Amino acid sequence: MRIEVTRSGGLAGLTRHAVLDTADHPDAGHLHALAEAALAPSGANRPPYPDGYSYTITTGTATVHCADGDLTPPQRDLIARVLAEGA
């Protein structure tokens, strides 16, 4: 599975993009479950905080847009993993 995260906004208004391919990842099962939970509808849809980040998470054909303050725990965990480990 290919997981993509794009983070934009923040104080400097910079964009960061990372991709994590789980094909040979030792924690692939956990990442797949985390991605499935992160893409589930959360019901929250507020705009980002001033100078906060907005995120786009994409896996295959599924995409979710979210922002600081409305991140679910799975979204927060997945974003952190992909931005830390992805290329």
N, C-alpha and C positions, 0 to 999 in steps of 0.2 A: 504494500500500500504506500502511496505517495501522499504525504501530508505537507501542505503548504500553509505558512502563516505570514501575513503581511501586517506590520504594525506601522501606523502613521499618526501624525500629530505630535503631541507633547510640546514642551516649551520651545524647542528649536524647530518644530515642524518637519522633522526628518522622517523618512520612510525606511523601514528595514524589512527585508524579505528573506525567509529561510525555508528550505525544503528538507524533509527527512524521509528517506526511503526505508521502510521497515522490512524489506525483503530479507536482509541478512542480519537484522538487528536482534541482539540476544533477548530483548524485552518486547518483541513484536506483539505477542498476545495482549500484554497490558496496554501497549500503545493503541492497538486496534479497539479495545474496549473503551479506552479513554476518548478516542476520536469519535466513536459512536455516541457516547454520552455528551461530548462537547457539541455535537451537531444537532442534538435534540432541541426542540423549541423550548425556550426558557420563559417565555411570556413577558420578559422585560424588554423594553425598547426605548429607553431614554437616550437622549443625546449624550455624548461624552462630557465629562467635567471640563471646565475651562483648562486648557493646557494638558488635558488628559489624552490618553491614547485610544485610537479606534483600531479594531482588529478584523481581519478577514481570515477565516479558517476554511481551507478547501481540501477535500479528499475525494478523488475521482470526480464525480459529477455533483456532489453535495457541497454547498457553501453556506456558511453562516457569517453574519456581520454582528459584531458586538463591541462594547466600549467599557472602559474603566468604570467601575461602580455597578455594572450589571453583569459582570463575568460570573458564571457558575464555577464551582470548584473544579469540575473537569476541564472547563475552558481554560481556567487559570493554569492548571497543571500542564495541559497539553501545550499551551502557548509557551510556557517556560521551557519545557523539554525541547520543543522544535527550535526555538530561538537559540538555545544553548548548544544543542547537538547537531542541528541542521547546517547545511551548506548554503 
